[in-house]
Amino acid sequence: MSLDFDHGEFRRLLHQAADTVADIYESPDQAHVFEPRHPDSMRRLFDEELPRRPGDASDLIERFRSEVIPTSTLAINPNFYGYVISAGNQMGVVSALLHAGANICNAKWDLSSGAAEIERTVIRWIAEFIGCSPNTGGVLTTGGTMANLTCLHVARKIKANPDAPPADQLDPSRMKFYASNEVHSSVESSLDMMGMSSNQLRCIGTHADFRIDCDALEDQILSDIEAGHLPLCIVGSAGSTNTGAVDDLDRLASLASEYGLWFHVDAAYGGPAAGTTIARGLFAGIEKADSITLDPHKWLYLPVETGCALVRNPRHLEQAFSLKPDYLRRQASPNEYEPLDWYARTFQFTRDAKAVRVWMTFLAHGADAIREEIDNNIQSMRYLGALLAGAPDFELLAPVALSTVCFRYVPQGYDPEGLDELNRVLLDAVEKDGRVFVPGTRVHGMVSFRACTINHRHTKEHVERLMAVVRELGERVSLAR
Ligand SMILES: Cc1ncc(COP(=O)(O)O)c(C=O)c1O
């Protein structure tokens, strides 16, 4: 029995799948972006026996339409303000179908020389987009977490020189990494994966605007040197997840250079804003970083699982991933040319040709249109910040640097504990209501809404709607108490 369909049937299924996707995008601005569901009912929906017999493929596509789409909280909806998730530009969607459909494996030159060259080109484009040298190296990853792991691994490999004679090697247990206490958790988990203990990441305090306190950082580096530790790497945040704060990258670059540390910037979220006139100034110094994490699946509007690790000196990336087993080396005419093998620049071997969707997105729209959408997102969220700051019943809890706004509802007559409890109840009410999706966080220890948009379908009207919904439910919740 074949796992292939009759060719006509395959074509029909592809069309049915394409229609299903097109229907989703017909009206992304759905009235309800979130539907609460109980885990038991979801479990009952999908808790199935391993099927032994064939099912009907067309029915399965229908099942996806009726059971998977409605139970997903889609970031394509401009009323989605959760986490940092892309709105999936349509060229990215189409190109994902093309390269996934052809099942291209972009691991080795002899498997995909076209995709290999495309990846080289888009790395250069991403670097140029944010004002870095076009000679920057890098590799596409599944996301920011993998990009941080990749860059921190490169940092350790290059700085610690593990291939040197034992006497010249650094003792890994004495290495120290530095970041603000607002840094994304993937930095800590990457160090954990690399065998570092939690006290090897020095979490430095921030100013009231959530940017790292560079003086405190320098003091910590000096006291670590004094104590015989090995300061190895500074991680700057360029668009922190919680508030969107961008550290003083120029000062961090100077400190890294002064004390001989690797300088990594986690710009997974904020990086693309360095390519806009409105926000470029915040990112001064990013071009001096030894490595940068930047997620095209965030603010370059690519579909999920498109991350990127940039490494200023491409040789460093190659040195850090130098394992080439016999079964992967080119045996035929080995000296004829140096193949561009992407597996030799990352942890992964089998990897999809995600570069194709970045390439097609840039080619279809042009960099200027993407810059304009980022600009719009920043402007509409700064507008929200201004509305909240001017409203007597709301409080803005952090400056709006990029497109993240942290705020709470503050009607009169509540003490600090009462406000925390009220906002907790209100977050729950907003979630259950489902017209907007805005998960919460804590800012300065206070329960806060955290609204982030990186959606090119988002406008200032959506912001007004968000505020109106929270206010309407806020009034209802506070009256009921
Ligand atoms: C600043 C920052 N770094 C890293 C990550 C992790 O990226 P990913 O979710 O793509 O693994 C995120 C995710 O939101 C982030 O905001």
The ligand as a Tripos MOL2 file, in Angstrom:
@<TRIPOS>MOLECULE
LIG
   16    16     1     0     0
SMALL
NO_CHARGES

@<TRIPOS>ATOM
      1 C1         13.6840   39.2360   23.9910 C.3       1 LIG1
      2 C2         13.3580   37.8100   23.6320 C.ar      1 LIG1
      3 N1         14.3440   36.9080   23.5280 N.ar      1 LIG1
      4 C3         14.1130   35.6210   23.2190 C.ar      1 LIG1
      5 C4         12.8320   35.1710   23.0150 C.ar      1 LIG1
      6 C5         12.5930   33.7280   22.6890 C.3       1 LIG1
      7 O1         12.2350   33.6230   21.3430 O.3       1 LIG1
      8 P1         11.4300   32.3760   20.7800 P.3       1 LIG1
      9 O2         10.1040   32.3980   21.4420 O.co2     1 LIG1
     10 O3         11.3740   32.6380   19.3130 O.co2     1 LIG1
     11 O4         12.2050   31.1490   21.1070 O.co2     1 LIG1
     12 C6         11.7550   36.0660   23.1330 C.ar      1 LIG1
     13 C7         10.3670   35.6170   22.9620 C.2       1 LIG1
     14 O5          9.4220   36.3520   23.0660 O.2       1 LIG1
     15 C8         12.0210   37.4290   23.4450 C.ar      1 LIG1
     16 O6         11.0350   38.3350   23.5720 O.3       1 LIG1
@<TRIPOS>BOND
     1     1     2 1
     2     2     3 ar
     3     2    15 ar
     4     3     4 ar
     5     4     5 ar
     6     5     6 1
     7     5    12 ar
     8     6     7 1
     9     7     8 1
    10     8     9 2
    11     8    10 1
    12     8    11 1
    13    12    13 1
    14    12    15 ar
    15    13    14 2
    16    15    16 1
@<TRIPOS>SUBSTRUCTURE
     1 LIG1         1 GROUP 0 **** ****
